[in-house]
Amino acid sequence: MSQETLYKVGDLVPAAGRYVCTVCGFSIEYLEKHLAYGVKFPVCPVCHAGEEGGAKAPHEDFWKKVA
Ligand SMILES: [Zn+2]
């Protein structure tokens, strides 16, 4: 049974690393220096998941940590 933690738009990025949009596969990397400012997950710039009318609604989790 896989335990995958997913995040939604507006959640604070919890740790440095690479995160992937589980809808389209777009990945984004956050470094420690970014997180110092309290970075939050964005709407996916490729498939617009997390946006009203997008592949995922704003309240749905879709960002996944991969590295
Ligand atoms: Zn996407």
N, CA, C, O and the ligand as a Tripos MOL2 file, in Angstrom:
@<TRIPOS>MOLECULE
protein
  269   267    68     0     0
PROTEIN
NO_CHARGES

@<TRIPOS>ATOM
      1 N           0.8510   -1.1900    0.0000 N.3       1 MET1
      2 CA          0.0000    0.0000    0.0000 C.3       1 MET1
      3 C           0.8860    1.2400    0.0000 C.2       1 MET1
      4 O           1.7140    1.4020    0.8970 O.2       1 MET1
      5 N           0.7350    2.0820   -0.9500 N.am      2 SER2
      6 CA          1.6090    3.2450   -1.0470 C.3       2 SER2
      7 C           1.0780    4.3950   -0.2070 C.2       2 SER2
      8 O          -0.1210    4.6710   -0.1700 O.2       2 SER2
      9 N           1.9840    5.0350    0.4460 N.am      3 GLN3
     10 CA          1.6500    6.2050    1.2410 C.3       3 GLN3
     11 C           2.2100    7.4210    0.5390 C.2       3 GLN3
     12 O           3.4040    7.6990    0.6500 O.2       3 GLN3
     13 N           1.3980    8.1330   -0.1640 N.am      4 GLU4
     14 CA          1.8860    9.3030   -0.8610 C.3       4 GLU4
     15 C           1.2250   10.5460   -0.2930 C.2       4 GLU4
     16 O           0.0010   10.6430   -0.2000 O.2       4 GLU4
     17 N           2.0480   11.4650    0.0720 N.am      5 THR5
     18 CA          1.5290   12.7390    0.5510 C.3       5 THR5
     19 C           1.4540   13.7010   -0.6180 C.2       5 THR5
     20 O           2.4480   13.9640   -1.2960 O.2       5 THR5
     21 N           0.2710   14.2140   -0.8380 N.am      6 LEU6
     22 CA          0.0850   15.1890   -1.9120 C.3       6 LEU6
     23 C          -0.2290   16.5530   -1.3110 C.2       6 LEU6
     24 O          -0.7070   16.6680   -0.1820 O.2       6 LEU6
     25 N           0.0510   17.5580   -2.0870 N.am      7 TYR7
     26 CA         -0.1470   18.9370   -1.6140 C.3       7 TYR7
     27 C          -0.9920   19.6970   -2.6150 C.2       7 TYR7
     28 O          -1.0280   19.3750   -3.8020 O.2       7 TYR7
     29 N          -1.6590   20.6930   -2.1160 N.am      8 LYS8
     30 CA         -2.5050   21.5120   -2.9950 C.3       8 LYS8
     31 C          -1.9800   22.9380   -3.0690 C.2       8 LYS8
     32 O          -1.0810   23.3330   -2.3270 O.2       8 LYS8
     33 N          -2.5590   23.6820   -3.9700 N.am      9 VAL9
     34 CA         -2.1860   25.0860   -4.1240 C.3       9 VAL9
     35 C          -2.3720   25.8200   -2.7940 C.2       9 VAL9
     36 O          -3.4200   25.7130   -2.1560 O.2       9 VAL9
     37 N          -1.3620   26.5500   -2.3960 N.am     10 GLY10
     38 CA         -1.4460   27.3200   -1.1640 C.3      10 GLY10
     39 C          -0.8480   26.6390    0.0420 C.2      10 GLY10
     40 O          -0.5940   27.2850    1.0580 O.2      10 GLY10
     41 N          -0.6120   25.3080   -0.0580 N.am     11 ASP11
     42 CA          0.0940   24.6200    1.0240 C.3      11 ASP11
     43 C           1.5420   25.1090    1.0430 C.2      11 ASP11
     44 O           2.1370   25.3700   -0.0030 O.2      11 ASP11
     45 N           2.0930   25.2250    2.2380 N.am     12 LEU12
     46 CA          3.5140   25.5750    2.3390 C.3      12 LEU12
     47 C           4.3630   24.4110    1.8630 C.2      12 LEU12
     48 O           4.1120   23.2630    2.2290 O.2      12 LEU12
     49 N           5.3640   24.7040    1.0490 N.am     13 VAL13
     50 CA          6.3050   23.6760    0.6170 C.3      13 VAL13
     51 C           7.0760   23.2220    1.8630 C.2      13 VAL13
     52 O           7.7620   24.0300    2.4880 O.2      13 VAL13
     53 N           6.9690   21.9250    2.2310 N.am     14 PRO14
     54 CA          7.4800   21.4710    3.5270 C.3      14 PRO14
     55 C           8.9790   21.2060    3.5720 C.2      14 PRO14
     56 O           9.5810   21.2280    4.6460 O.2      14 PRO14
     57 N           9.5800   20.9590    2.4270 N.am     15 ALA15
     58 CA         11.0010   20.6140    2.4300 C.3      15 ALA15
     59 C          11.5710   20.8740    1.0450 C.2      15 ALA15
     60 O          10.8480   20.8480    0.0490 O.2      15 ALA15
     61 N          12.8720   21.1240    0.9920 N.am     16 ALA16
     62 CA         13.5240   21.3130   -0.2970 C.3      16 ALA16
     63 C          13.4530   20.0180   -1.1020 C.2      16 ALA16
     64 O          13.4220   18.9230   -0.5400 O.2      16 ALA16
     65 N          13.4280   20.1620   -2.4130 N.am     17 GLY17
     66 CA         13.3970   18.9790   -3.2590 C.3      17 GLY17
     67 C          12.5720   19.2230   -4.5040 C.2      17 GLY17
     68 O          12.1590   20.3450   -4.7990 O.2      17 GLY17
     69 N          12.3410   18.1240   -5.2340 N.am     18 ARG18
     70 CA         11.6120   18.2240   -6.4940 C.3      18 ARG18
     71 C          10.1850   17.7140   -6.2890 C.2      18 ARG18
     72 O           9.9540   16.6840   -5.6550 O.2      18 ARG18
     73 N           9.2670   18.4470   -6.8310 N.am     19 TYR19
     74 CA          7.8530   18.0930   -6.7410 C.3      19 TYR19
     75 C           7.2890   18.0050   -8.1460 C.2      19 TYR19
     76 O           7.6680   18.7640   -9.0380 O.2      19 TYR19
     77 N           6.3780   17.0640   -8.3220 N.am     20 VAL20
     78 CA          5.8230   16.8710   -9.6540 C.3      20 VAL20
     79 C           4.3030   17.0350   -9.6160 C.2      20 VAL20
     80 O           3.6380   16.6370   -8.6590 O.2      20 VAL20
     81 N           3.7780   17.6290  -10.6790 N.am     21 CYS21
     82 CA          2.3270   17.7210  -10.8470 C.3      21 CYS21
     83 C           1.8480   16.3330  -11.2610 C.2      21 CYS21
     84 O           2.2560   15.8200  -12.3020 O.2      21 CYS21
     85 N           0.9840   15.7240  -10.4510 N.am     22 THR22
     86 CA          0.5470   14.3570  -10.7310 C.3      22 THR22
     87 C          -0.4410   14.3080  -11.8940 C.2      22 THR22
     88 O          -0.8230   13.2220  -12.3300 O.2      22 THR22
     89 N          -0.8570   15.4540  -12.3960 N.am     23 VAL23
     90 CA         -1.7600   15.4770  -13.5500 C.3      23 VAL23
     91 C          -0.9710   15.4000  -14.8570 C.2      23 VAL23
     92 O          -1.2590   14.5630  -15.7120 O.2      23 VAL23
     93 N           0.0300   16.2810  -15.0080 N.am     24 CYS24
     94 CA          0.7160   16.3770  -16.3040 C.3      24 CYS24
     95 C           2.1990   16.0070  -16.2490 C.2      24 CYS24
     96 O           2.8380   15.8620  -17.2910 O.2      24 CYS24
     97 N           2.7480   15.8560  -15.0490 N.am     25 GLY25
     98 CA          4.1470   15.4530  -14.9450 C.3      25 GLY25
     99 C           5.1340   16.6040  -14.8970 C.2      25 GLY25
    100 O           6.3400   16.3790  -14.7970 O.2      25 GLY25
    101 N           4.6500   17.8140  -14.9650 N.am     26 PHE26
    102 CA          5.5440   18.9730  -14.8470 C.3      26 PHE26
    103 C           6.2130   18.9360  -13.4740 C.2      26 PHE26
    104 O           5.5520   18.6810  -12.4680 O.2      26 PHE26
    105 N           7.5250   19.1900  -13.4300 N.am     27 SER27
    106 CA          8.1890   19.1790  -12.1300 C.3      27 SER27
    107 C           8.8260   20.5210  -11.8330 C.2      27 SER27
    108 O           9.1720   21.2900  -12.7290 O.2      27 SER27
    109 N           8.9640   20.7680  -10.5590 N.am     28 ILE28
    110 CA          9.4740   22.0500  -10.0720 C.3      28 ILE28
    111 C          10.3700   21.7360   -8.8830 C.2      28 ILE28
    112 O          10.0650   20.8680   -8.0640 O.2      28 ILE28
    113 N          11.4840   22.4600   -8.8060 N.am     29 GLU29
    114 CA         12.4120   22.1850   -7.7240 C.3      29 GLU29
    115 C          12.5020   23.3820   -6.7880 C.2      29 GLU29
    116 O          12.5860   24.5320   -7.2170 O.2      29 GLU29
    117 N          12.4810   23.0750   -5.5140 N.am     30 TYR30
    118 CA         12.6280   24.1130   -4.4980 C.3      30 TYR30
    119 C          13.9150   23.8890   -3.7320 C.2      30 TYR30
    120 O          14.2330   22.7700   -3.3290 O.2      30 TYR30
    121 N          14.6440   24.9640   -3.5390 N.am     31 LEU31
    122 CA         15.8860   24.9060   -2.7800 C.3      31 LEU31
    123 C          15.6550   25.4900   -1.3970 C.2      31 LEU31
    124 O          14.6960   26.2260   -1.1630 O.2      31 LEU31
    125 N          16.5600   25.1440   -0.4860 N.am     32 GLU32
    126 CA         16.4470   25.6550    0.8850 C.3      32 GLU32
    127 C          16.2960   27.1690    0.9110 C.2      32 GLU32
    128 O          15.5180   27.7170    1.6910 O.2      32 GLU32
    129 N          17.0580   27.8400    0.0400 N.am     33 LYS33
    130 CA         17.0270   29.3090    0.0680 C.3      33 LYS33
    131 C          15.6600   29.8470   -0.3510 C.2      33 LYS33
    132 O          15.2800   30.9500    0.0420 O.2      33 LYS33
    133 N          14.9220   29.0750   -1.1440 N.am     34 HIS34
    134 CA         13.5690   29.5010   -1.4940 C.3      34 HIS34
    135 C          12.6340   29.3680   -0.2970 C.2      34 HIS34
    136 O          11.7960   30.2310   -0.0350 O.2      34 HIS34
    137 N          12.8040   28.2620    0.4160 N.am     35 LEU35
    138 CA         11.8590   27.9380    1.4900 C.3      35 LEU35
    139 C          11.9640   28.8940    2.6670 C.2      35 LEU35
    140 O          11.0270   29.0210    3.4550 O.2      35 LEU35
    141 N          13.0860   29.5570    2.7840 N.am     36 ALA36
    142 CA         13.2700   30.5090    3.8880 C.3      36 ALA36
    143 C          12.2000   31.5920    3.8670 C.2      36 ALA36
    144 O          11.9020   32.1940    4.8980 O.2      36 ALA36
    145 N          11.6260   31.8390    2.7030 N.am     37 TYR37
    146 CA         10.6170   32.8900    2.5840 C.3      37 TYR37
    147 C           9.1900   32.3570    2.6690 C.2      37 TYR37
    148 O           8.2370   33.1110    2.4720 O.2      37 TYR37
    149 N           9.0350   31.0760    2.9590 N.am     38 GLY38
    150 CA          7.6880   30.5330    3.0940 C.3      38 GLY38
    151 C           7.0090   30.3570    1.7530 C.2      38 GLY38
    152 O           5.9990   31.0040    1.4740 O.2      38 GLY38
    153 N           7.5530   29.4900    0.9270 N.am     39 VAL39
    154 CA          7.0230   29.2690   -0.4210 C.3      39 VAL39
    155 C           5.7870   28.3800   -0.3680 C.2      39 VAL39
    156 O           5.7420   27.3890    0.3610 O.2      39 VAL39
    157 N           4.7930   28.7570   -1.1520 N.am     40 LYS40
    158 CA          3.5730   27.9510   -1.2430 C.3      40 LYS40
    159 C           3.4540   27.3440   -2.6320 C.2      40 LYS40
    160 O           3.9580   27.8930   -3.6110 O.2      40 LYS40
    161 N           2.7760   26.1960   -2.7000 N.am     41 PHE41
    162 CA          2.6050   25.5360   -3.9940 C.3      41 PHE41
    163 C           1.7400   26.3930   -4.9140 C.2      41 PHE41
    164 O           0.7390   26.9680   -4.4870 O.2      41 PHE41
    165 N           2.1410   26.4690   -6.1830 N.am     42 PRO42
    166 CA          1.4000   27.2800   -7.1580 C.3      42 PRO42
    167 C           0.3930   26.4430   -7.9480 C.2      42 PRO42
    168 O           0.3700   25.2150   -7.8560 O.2      42 PRO42
    169 N          -0.4190   27.1260   -8.7090 N.am     43 VAL43
    170 CA         -1.1820   26.4650   -9.7640 C.3      43 VAL43
    171 C          -0.1600   25.8930  -10.7450 C.2      43 VAL43
    172 O           0.8480   26.5430  -11.0220 O.2      43 VAL43
    173 N          -0.3950   24.7030  -11.2720 N.am     44 CYS44
    174 CA          0.5380   24.1440  -12.2480 C.3      44 CYS44
    175 C           0.5590   25.0400  -13.4850 C.2      44 CYS44
    176 O          -0.4880   25.3000  -14.0770 O.2      44 CYS44
    177 N           1.7440   25.5140  -13.8790 N.am     45 PRO45
    178 CA          1.8320   26.4320  -15.0170 C.3      45 PRO45
    179 C           1.5700   25.7590  -16.3640 C.2      45 PRO45
    180 O           1.3730   26.4420  -17.3700 O.2      45 PRO45
    181 N           1.5670   24.4410  -16.3890 N.am     46 VAL46
    182 CA          1.3800   23.7230  -17.6510 C.3      46 VAL46
    183 C          -0.0820   23.3050  -17.8480 C.2      46 VAL46
    184 O          -0.6810   23.6150  -18.8790 O.2      46 VAL46
    185 N          -0.6550   22.6070  -16.8680 N.am     47 CYS47
    186 CA         -2.0210   22.0930  -17.0540 C.3      47 CYS47
    187 C          -3.0560   22.8800  -16.2430 C.2      47 CYS47
    188 O          -4.2510   22.5930  -16.3070 O.2      47 CYS47
    189 N          -2.5920   23.8600  -15.4880 N.am     48 HIS48
    190 CA         -3.4740   24.7210  -14.6950 C.3      48 HIS48
    191 C          -4.2510   23.9690  -13.6310 C.2      48 HIS48
    192 O          -5.3160   24.4120  -13.2020 O.2      48 HIS48
    193 N          -3.7080   22.8130  -13.1980 N.am     49 ALA49
    194 CA         -4.3030   22.1350  -12.0500 C.3      49 ALA49
    195 C          -4.2850   23.0820  -10.8570 C.2      49 ALA49
    196 O          -3.3330   23.8380  -10.6640 O.2      49 ALA49
    197 N          -5.3350   23.0320  -10.0720 N.am     50 GLY50
    198 CA         -5.4080   23.8780   -8.8900 C.3      50 GLY50
    199 C          -6.0980   25.2040   -9.1420 C.2      50 GLY50
    200 O          -6.1800   26.0560   -8.2570 O.2      50 GLY50
    201 N          -6.5940   25.3710  -10.3660 N.am     51 GLU51
    202 CA         -7.2630   26.6080  -10.7460 C.3      51 GLU51
    203 C          -8.7320   26.2760  -10.9820 C.2      51 GLU51
    204 O          -9.0500   25.1570  -11.3850 O.2      51 GLU51
    205 N          -9.6220   27.2160  -10.7430 N.am     52 GLU52
    206 CA        -11.0290   26.9940  -11.0770 C.3      52 GLU52
    207 C         -11.1230   26.6030  -12.5470 C.2      52 GLU52
    208 O         -10.6150   27.3230  -13.4060 O.2      52 GLU52
    209 N         -11.7550   25.4920  -12.8470 N.am     53 GLY53
    210 CA        -11.8950   25.0730  -14.2350 C.3      53 GLY53
    211 C         -10.6910   24.3110  -14.7660 C.2      53 GLY53
    212 O         -10.6900   23.8850  -15.9210 O.2      53 GLY53
    213 N          -9.6610   24.1340  -13.9330 N.am     54 GLY54
    214 CA         -8.4720   23.4020  -14.3550 C.3      54 GLY54
    215 C          -8.6270   21.9100  -14.1380 C.2      54 GLY54
    216 O          -9.7010   21.4230  -13.7850 O.2      54 GLY54
    217 N          -7.5180   21.1850  -14.3580 N.am     55 ALA55
    218 CA         -7.5460   19.7340  -14.2340 C.3      55 ALA55
    219 C          -7.8480   19.2930  -12.8040 C.2      55 ALA55
    220 O          -8.4190   18.2260  -12.5820 O.2      55 ALA55
    221 N          -7.4660   20.1080  -11.8570 N.am     56 LYS56
    222 CA         -7.8060   19.8700  -10.4440 C.3      56 LYS56
    223 C          -8.3750   21.1600   -9.8830 C.2      56 LYS56
    224 O          -7.9630   22.2570  -10.2620 O.2      56 LYS56
    225 N          -9.3240   21.0090   -8.9780 N.am     57 ALA57
    226 CA         -9.9050   22.1960   -8.3420 C.3      57 ALA57
    227 C          -8.9450   22.7380   -7.2840 C.2      57 ALA57
    228 O          -8.0360   22.0290   -6.8500 O.2      57 ALA57
    229 N          -9.1400   23.9860   -6.8700 N.am     58 PRO58
    230 CA         -8.2160   24.6010   -5.9080 C.3      58 PRO58
    231 C          -8.0650   23.8300   -4.5960 C.2      58 PRO58
    232 O          -7.0250   23.9340   -3.9470 O.2      58 PRO58
    233 N          -9.0620   23.0710   -4.1990 N.am     59 HIS59
    234 CA         -8.9780   22.3680   -2.9080 C.3      59 HIS59
    235 C          -8.4080   20.9530   -3.0680 C.2      59 HIS59
    236 O          -8.2640   20.2460   -2.0700 O.2      59 HIS59
    237 N          -8.0830   20.5250   -4.2760 N.am     60 GLU60
    238 CA         -7.5930   19.1640   -4.4840 C.3      60 GLU60
    239 C          -6.0690   19.1050   -4.4630 C.2      60 GLU60
    240 O          -5.3900   19.9880   -4.9880 O.2      60 GLU60
    241 N          -5.5430   18.0430   -3.8420 N.am     61 ASP61
    242 CA         -4.1020   17.8530   -3.7600 C.3      61 ASP61
    243 C          -3.5790   17.2210   -5.0380 C.2      61 ASP61
    244 O          -4.1720   16.2720   -5.5520 O.2      61 ASP61
    245 N          -2.4750   17.7400   -5.5520 N.am     62 PHE62
    246 CA         -1.9010   17.1110   -6.7570 C.3      62 PHE62
    247 C          -0.3880   17.2290   -6.8620 C.2      62 PHE62
    248 O           0.2040   16.5620   -7.7110 O.2      62 PHE62
    249 N           0.2620   18.0430   -6.0420 N.am     63 TRP63
    250 CA          1.7290   18.1140   -6.0690 C.3      63 TRP63
    251 C           2.2780   16.9780   -5.2260 C.2      63 TRP63
    252 O           1.7980   16.7280   -4.1210 O.2      63 TRP63
    253 N           3.2920   16.2850   -5.7540 N.am     64 LYS64
    254 CA          3.8890   15.1400   -5.0490 C.3      64 LYS64
    255 C           5.3980   15.2930   -5.0200 C.2      64 LYS64
    256 O           6.0200   15.6670   -6.0130 O.2      64 LYS64
    257 N           5.9760   14.9960   -3.8620 N.am     65 LYS65
    258 CA          7.4400   15.0700   -3.7390 C.3      65 LYS65
    259 C           8.0600   13.8440   -4.4070 C.2      65 LYS65
    260 O           7.6240   12.7190   -4.1630 O.2      65 LYS65
    261 N           9.0650   14.0540   -5.2410 N.am     66 VAL66
    262 CA          9.6950   12.9260   -5.9230 C.3      66 VAL66
    263 C          11.1830   12.8050   -5.6220 C.2      66 VAL66
    264 O          11.7810   11.7730   -5.9260 O.2      66 VAL66
    265 N          11.7820   13.8010   -5.0490 N.am     67 ALA67
    266 CA         13.2010   13.7130   -4.7160 C.3      67 ALA67
    267 C          13.5430   14.7010   -3.6160 C.2      67 ALA67
    268 O          14.6970   14.7790   -3.1940 O.2      67 ALA67
    269 ZN          0.2440   19.9920  -14.3170 Zn       68 ZN68
@<TRIPOS>BOND
     1     1     2 1
     2     2     3 1
     3     3     4 2
     4     3     5 am
     5     5     6 1
     6     6     7 1
     7     7     8 2
     8     7     9 am
     9     9    10 1
    10    10    11 1
    11    11    12 2
    12    11    13 am
    13    13    14 1
    14    14    15 1
    15    15    16 2
    16    15    17 am
    17    17    18 1
    18    18    19 1
    19    19    20 2
    20    19    21 am
    21    21    22 1
    22    22    23 1
    23    23    24 2
    24    23    25 am
    25    25    26 1
    26    26    27 1
    27    27    28 2
    28    27    29 am
    29    29    30 1
    30    30    31 1
    31    31    32 2
    32    31    33 am
    33    33    34 1
    34    34    35 1
    35    35    36 2
    36    35    37 am
    37    37    38 1
    38    38    39 1
    39    39    40 2
    40    39    41 am
    41    41    42 1
    42    42    43 1
    43    43    44 2
    44    43    45 am
    45    45    46 1
    46    46    47 1
    47    47    48 2
    48    47    49 am
    49    49    50 1
    50    50    51 1
    51    51    52 2
    52    51    53 am
    53    53    54 1
    54    54    55 1
    55    55    56 2
    56    55    57 am
    57    57    58 1
    58    58    59 1
    59    59    60 2
    60    59    61 am
    61    61    62 1
    62    62    63 1
    63    63    64 2
    64    63    65 am
    65    65    66 1
    66    66    67 1
    67    67    68 2
    68    67    69 am
    69    69    70 1
    70    70    71 1
    71    71    72 2
    72    71    73 am
    73    73    74 1
    74    74    75 1
    75    75    76 2
    76    75    77 am
    77    77    78 1
    78    78    79 1
    79    79    80 2
    80    79    81 am
    81    81    82 1
    82    82    83 1
    83    83    84 2
    84    83    85 am
    85    85    86 1
    86    86    87 1
    87    87    88 2
    88    87    89 am
    89    89    90 1
    90    90    91 1
    91    91    92 2
    92    91    93 am
    93    93    94 1
    94    94    95 1
    95    95    96 2
    96    95    97 am
    97    97    98 1
    98    98    99 1
    99    99   100 2
   100    99   101 am
   101   101   102 1
   102   102   103 1
   103   103   104 2
   104   103   105 am
   105   105   106 1
   106   106   107 1
   107   107   108 2
   108   107   109 am
   109   109   110 1
   110   110   111 1
   111   111   112 2
   112   111   113 am
   113   113   114 1
   114   114   115 1
   115   115   116 2
   116   115   117 am
   117   117   118 1
   118   118   119 1
   119   119   120 2
   120   119   121 am
   121   121   122 1
   122   122   123 1
   123   123   124 2
   124   123   125 am
   125   125   126 1
   126   126   127 1
   127   127   128 2
   128   127   129 am
   129   129   130 1
   130   130   131 1
   131   131   132 2
   132   131   133 am
   133   133   134 1
   134   134   135 1
   135   135   136 2
   136   135   137 am
   137   137   138 1
   138   138   139 1
   139   139   140 2
   140   139   141 am
   141   141   142 1
   142   142   143 1
   143   143   144 2
   144   143   145 am
   145   145   146 1
   146   146   147 1
   147   147   148 2
   148   147   149 am
   149   149   150 1
   150   150   151 1
   151   151   152 2
   152   151   153 am
   153   153   154 1
   154   154   155 1
   155   155   156 2
   156   155   157 am
   157   157   158 1
   158   158   159 1
   159   159   160 2
   160   159   161 am
   161   161   162 1
   162   162   163 1
   163   163   164 2
   164   163   165 am
   165   165   166 1
   166   166   167 1
   167   167   168 2
   168   167   169 am
   169   169   170 1
   170   170   171 1
   171   171   172 2
   172   171   173 am
   173   173   174 1
   174   174   175 1
   175   175   176 2
   176   175   177 am
   177   177   178 1
   178   178   179 1
   179   179   180 2
   180   179   181 am
   181   181   182 1
   182   182   183 1
   183   183   184 2
   184   183   185 am
   185   185   186 1
   186   186   187 1
   187   187   188 2
   188   187   189 am
   189   189   190 1
   190   190   191 1
   191   191   192 2
   192   191   193 am
   193   193   194 1
   194   194   195 1
   195   195   196 2
   196   195   197 am
   197   197   198 1
   198   198   199 1
   199   199   200 2
   200   199   201 am
   201   201   202 1
   202   202   203 1
   203   203   204 2
   204   203   205 am
   205   205   206 1
   206   206   207 1
   207   207   208 2
   208   207   209 am
   209   209   210 1
   210   210   211 1
   211   211   212 2
   212   211   213 am
   213   213   214 1
   214   214   215 1
   215   215   216 2
   216   215   217 am
   217   217   218 1
   218   218   219 1
   219   219   220 2
   220   219   221 am
   221   221   222 1
   222   222   223 1
   223   223   224 2
   224   223   225 am
   225   225   226 1
   226   226   227 1
   227   227   228 2
   228   227   229 am
   229   229   230 1
   230   230   231 1
   231   231   232 2
   232   231   233 am
   233   233   234 1
   234   234   235 1
   235   235   236 2
   236   235   237 am
   237   237   238 1
   238   238   239 1
   239   239   240 2
   240   239   241 am
   241   241   242 1
   242   242   243 1
   243   243   244 2
   244   243   245 am
   245   245   246 1
   246   246   247 1
   247   247   248 2
   248   247   249 am
   249   249   250 1
   250   250   251 1
   251   251   252 2
   252   251   253 am
   253   253   254 1
   254   254   255 1
   255   255   256 2
   256   255   257 am
   257   257   258 1
   258   258   259 1
   259   259   260 2
   260   259   261 am
   261   261   262 1
   262   262   263 1
   263   263   264 2
   264   263   265 am
   265   265   266 1
   266   266   267 1
   267   267   268 2
@<TRIPOS>SUBSTRUCTURE
     1 MET1         2 RESIDUE 1 A MET
     2 SER2         6 RESIDUE 1 A SER
     3 GLN3        10 RESIDUE 1 A GLN
     4 GLU4        14 RESIDUE 1 A GLU
     5 THR5        18 RESIDUE 1 A THR
     6 LEU6        22 RESIDUE 1 A LEU
     7 TYR7        26 RESIDUE 1 A TYR
     8 LYS8        30 RESIDUE 1 A LYS
     9 VAL9        34 RESIDUE 1 A VAL
    10 GLY10       38 RESIDUE 1 A GLY
    11 ASP11       42 RESIDUE 1 A ASP
    12 LEU12       46 RESIDUE 1 A LEU
    13 VAL13       50 RESIDUE 1 A VAL
    14 PRO14       54 RESIDUE 1 A PRO
    15 ALA15       58 RESIDUE 1 A ALA
    16 ALA16       62 RESIDUE 1 A ALA
    17 GLY17       66 RESIDUE 1 A GLY
    18 ARG18       70 RESIDUE 1 A ARG
    19 TYR19       74 RESIDUE 1 A TYR
    20 VAL20       78 RESIDUE 1 A VAL
    21 CYS21       82 RESIDUE 1 A CYS
    22 THR22       86 RESIDUE 1 A THR
    23 VAL23       90 RESIDUE 1 A VAL
    24 CYS24       94 RESIDUE 1 A CYS
    25 GLY25       98 RESIDUE 1 A GLY
    26 PHE26      102 RESIDUE 1 A PHE
    27 SER27      106 RESIDUE 1 A SER
    28 ILE28      110 RESIDUE 1 A ILE
    29 GLU29      114 RESIDUE 1 A GLU
    30 TYR30      118 RESIDUE 1 A TYR
    31 LEU31      122 RESIDUE 1 A LEU
    32 GLU32      126 RESIDUE 1 A GLU
    33 LYS33      130 RESIDUE 1 A LYS
    34 HIS34      134 RESIDUE 1 A HIS
    35 LEU35      138 RESIDUE 1 A LEU
    36 ALA36      142 RESIDUE 1 A ALA
    37 TYR37      146 RESIDUE 1 A TYR
    38 GLY38      150 RESIDUE 1 A GLY
    39 VAL39      154 RESIDUE 1 A VAL
    40 LYS40      158 RESIDUE 1 A LYS
    41 PHE41      162 RESIDUE 1 A PHE
    42 PRO42      166 RESIDUE 1 A PRO
    43 VAL43      170 RESIDUE 1 A VAL
    44 CYS44      174 RESIDUE 1 A CYS
    45 PRO45      178 RESIDUE 1 A PRO
    46 VAL46      182 RESIDUE 1 A VAL
    47 CYS47      186 RESIDUE 1 A CYS
    48 HIS48      190 RESIDUE 1 A HIS
    49 ALA49      194 RESIDUE 1 A ALA
    50 GLY50      198 RESIDUE 1 A GLY
    51 GLU51      202 RESIDUE 1 A GLU
    52 GLU52      206 RESIDUE 1 A GLU
    53 GLY53      210 RESIDUE 1 A GLY
    54 GLY54      214 RESIDUE 1 A GLY
    55 ALA55      218 RESIDUE 1 A ALA
    56 LYS56      222 RESIDUE 1 A LYS
    57 ALA57      226 RESIDUE 1 A ALA
    58 PRO58      230 RESIDUE 1 A PRO
    59 HIS59      234 RESIDUE 1 A HIS
    60 GLU60      238 RESIDUE 1 A GLU
    61 ASP61      242 RESIDUE 1 A ASP
    62 PHE62      246 RESIDUE 1 A PHE
    63 TRP63      250 RESIDUE 1 A TRP
    64 LYS64      254 RESIDUE 1 A LYS
    65 LYS65      258 RESIDUE 1 A LYS
    66 VAL66      262 RESIDUE 1 A VAL
    67 ALA67      266 RESIDUE 1 A ALA
    68 ZN68       269 GROUP 0 **** ****
